[in-house]
Amino acid sequence: MKTFPALMLTIALTACGQSSPTDTVESLAANPERLKELRTQCKADRTKLGDALCNAVAEATRKRFMGNGTPYTPESAPKN
C-alpha cells in the first residue's frame, strides 16, 4: 500500500512536466512574427528548443518562401 502514494506522486509530477509544443508548421507559416522569433532562437540554441520544433520552423520558413510549389509537369517529347 505504501507504493501507491509514491506511484501517484510520480504520475502527478510527470503530468506537470513540459507539454508538447503547440506550434505546427501551418500555425508558424501563418504567424510570421512567431516564426521569426523561433528562427532566431533555433539559431542561438537549437538544443534548448529541440529538433522537432526547429525542424517545424525550417519547414514553415520553406513553405512561406516556396508556397505550395509548382508541380513539375514536363512537356511531352514531340513525336516524329
C-alpha positions in Angstrom: 0.0 0.0 0.0 2.9 2.4 0.5 3.9 2.2 -3.1 0.5 3.6 -4.2 1.2 7.2 -2.9 4.7 7.1 -4.5 3.2 6.0 -7.8 0.6 8.8 -7.7 3.3 11.3 -6.8 5.4 10.2 -9.8 2.4 10.4 -12.2 1.5 13.8 -10.9 5.0 15.2 -11.4 5.2 13.7 -14.8 1.9 15.3 -15.8 3.2 18.7 -14.6 6.2 18.4 -17.0 6.6 20.4 -20.1 3.8 19.9 -22.6 4.3 19.2 -26.2 4.7 22.3 -28.4 1.6 23.7 -29.9 3.5 25.3 -32.8 2.8 23.4 -36.0 4.2 24.1 -39.5 0.8 25.5 -40.5 0.5 27.8 -37.5 4.1 29.0 -37.8 3.6 29.7 -41.5 0.5 31.7 -40.7 2.3 33.8 -38.0 5.4 35.4 -39.4 6.3 37.2 -36.1 6.3 33.9 -34.1 8.2 32.2 -36.9 10.9 34.9 -36.9 11.2 34.7 -33.1 11.6 31.0 -33.2 14.1 31.1 -36.1 16.3 33.4 -34.0 16.0 31.1 -31.0 16.8 28.0 -33.1 19.9 29.6 -34.5 21.1 30.6 -31.0 20.3 27.4 -29.1 18.8 24.5 -31.1 19.3 22.0 -28.3 17.2 24.1 -25.9 14.2 24.2 -28.2 14.6 20.7 -29.6 15.0 19.3 -33.1 11.3 18.7 -33.6 10.4 22.4 -33.1 13.4 23.7 -35.1 12.6 21.3 -38.0 9.0 22.6 -37.9 10.4 26.2 -38.1 12.6 25.3 -41.0 9.7 23.7 -42.8 7.4 26.7 -42.2 10.1 29.0 -43.5 10.4 26.9 -46.6 6.6 26.8 -47.0 6.3 30.6 -46.7 9.1 31.1 -49.2 8.2 28.5 -51.7 4.4 28.4 -51.2 2.8 25.1 -52.3 5.4 25.0 -55.1 4.7 24.4 -58.8 4.3 20.8 -59.6 6.8 19.6 -62.2 5.0 18.8 -65.4 7.4 18.2 -68.2 6.3 18.8 -71.7 5.8 15.7 -73.8 8.5 15.0 -76.3 7.5 15.8 -79.9 6.6 12.7 -81.9 8.4 12.2 -85.2 
